[in-house]
Amino acid sequence: MLWIALLPEPADASSPSSDALSGIASWALQFTPRVAILEAVALGLEVEASTRLFGGKRALLTRIREEAEQLGITRRARAPTSLAALALARSGISNGFAKPLAALLDSLPLECLTAASRHSAVLARLGCRTLGDVRRLPRGGMARRFDAALLESLDRAYGLRPDSYEWVSAPDTFEAILELMSRVETAPALLFGARRLLLQMSGWLSARRSGVTAFTLHWAHDAMRSRETGEGDALTVRTAQTTRNIEHLSRLLAEQLAKVSLEAPVGDLRLTADEVYPLIENSASLLSDPQENVETLALALERIAARLGPDRVRRPRLRADHRSEWMGWWQASEEPVPRQQPEPSPVPQPTFLLPEPLKLAVKANRPLYQGPLQLLVGPHRVEGGWWHRTGIGPDAQSLNVARDYWVALSAHAGVLWVFQTRLARDQGAWFLHGVFA
Amino acid sequence: MPALASIAPSPAPPPQRLDVWRADDLQPIDASTTASGWPELDAELPGRGWPRSCLVEVLGTQPSTAEFRLLGHALKSVSDSEGQVALVGPPKPVHAPGICQLGLDPRQIIWLEAQQPSERLWVTEQLIRSNAGGVVLAWLPQARADQIRRLQVAAQATDGLFFTWRPEAARHEASAAPLRVSVAMADPWTLEVHLVKRRRPVHTAPLLLRSIPTGLESVLAPRHLQPVHALPPVPAPAHAVDRAAPRARRRLVAVQ
């Protein structure tokens, strides 16, 4: 058996709130289903069966240590029994496997074991200072003089009697609350606290084999706020793909928080998982897998979209139309792209298209763009579009075009796509529309 | 110099490391590359192609003149192998049908519109670090040498093709990019490519590469592809769109 006891601060003054403990418990459930709350002050994890899944005992312990430190838990210990692990955590010894368990426990003071500290006055008068002194007392006399709990917990700590616990189960919905240590005045600084909550959510999600597509960070304003400001506010973060990757979620949250300005200092944070879906995990592959690369790219694009705005990460769409402006368009990358798109036009199309055709000056019947243009191939007539209108009522505008396209050469600007069209009063005009680059 | 002449030239030991090479050597570089589409350019590039996991600088006098003509073949081969083609901050809006005519799959193309120099750099770095194995083509007109170095360090750790377009003026600045290519138009159908910097002997004579924009081969007759020296006089346009033309001709007749 490999028990890990995690003792959140503050353990001496007041016992940690049950909210904090259950939040940590939902984080811990990702490592093992055997999570128990020990004496309402600490958390015990039995991880013997999980070591192989997490890449060995050392890797698992390192991961638990790192994540526990991020959650603000510094006192922890591992031992063969739960009460021994708790006693060692209280006395600041982290490794309960360094020496035989009895030798380690014998030297600990009475306060480390709750049942013994309850009788510490009587035991001190009997001359007992350590758990070893108590253990050497005759068992018959102890059973008569003290309550049964002392002998039982002593036996359980030394591994003479089996532990039995009611295991913590993962709640159906996730909601975690964090009281900030100091008032926070800027939104990006909320991230430090929010990351703790995200860590708990990520643990809860992996215990349930799920991921989120939306989560909300609520914050409550400090009680000393001015009258006009409200109780608090919330920020919902959405992801395109179901995920529980803590780094990705916290980067997305950081990008969104950078745009928020707080109305008043914030005292409390609350995190809820809004949309939870089962997450199917891929097995690791021996060969390098291109699928994985696509996923990391999707995460990077989502991060970029969170900072620049979703409409600035774009994917092309093709439309069956003969007018260059309407032949293709770009949509936000988050929207789904159909598998089948119309074939690209058989007519040569430039690779860059100006947003608006640029009217060119004309000199001696020759259009000018960075010098005179040489018209090479043409005219290619593009006409029609009377059926295509924008606006309603008097603003309605027909998108009908009648253009003669030419491939033109410029000494400096390369191969261009220009057209000639008829304007009002029968005036002809030349426009630059694209570049074959 | 009798003393020097008496020293027999001893063959240098073969280099033990990949990043140490003999100065007259072009061939043995053990890095994966992607063909550029021109055998004569591949022959001059170390490793016979555009190097992967390495920042390639393309220097040009004017943006949006020859980017896809130079890199189109590499973009297509990445798209064919299911890699993503990311375009960061193109100087003009990219025309979706035109870029699909290069042979790219529309589902593999991403356009990231970034305006500020800092945005362009950030987006480029995120894409390089994402290790997506595709190709990133970023227009960085205002990048500084230290920023290029940062991108190159990121590129070394990941797999993919990374091109940055920079103005010709950057040619005289130091750059951490291991391959720098200057491209200009010798005539409309020829790209003049000069390898400003490469990890091999200095490249002296510029390469002249025949290049016709994709799609135009089908509409150009051989006489169009002749080098143009002087612009021939243009007759007044005689097609129906322009009504000014017939009147001009009538006036000429009247004068005669």
Interface residues (C-beta under 8 A of the other chain):
Chain A: P290 N293 V294 T296 L297 L299 A300 L301 R303 I304 R307 L308 R312 V313 R314 R315 P316 R317 L318 S324 M327 G328 W329 W330 S333 V337 R339 Q341 P344 S345 V347 P348 Q349 P350 T351 F352 L353 L354 P355 A364 N365 R366 P372 Q374 L375 L376 V377 P379 A402 D404 V407 L409 H412 A413 G414 V415 Q420 T421 R422 D426 Q427 G428 G434 V435 F436 A437
Chain B: T61 Q62 S64 T65 A66 E67 F68 R69 E82 Q84 P90 P91 K92 P93 V94 H95 A96 P97 G98 I99 C100 Q101 L102 P106 R107 I109 I110 W111 L112 E113 A114 E119 W122 V123 Q126 L127 R129 S130 N131 A132 G133 G134 M185 P188 P213 T214 G215 L216 S218 V219 L220 H224 V228 L231 V234 A236 P237 H239 V241 D242 R243 A244
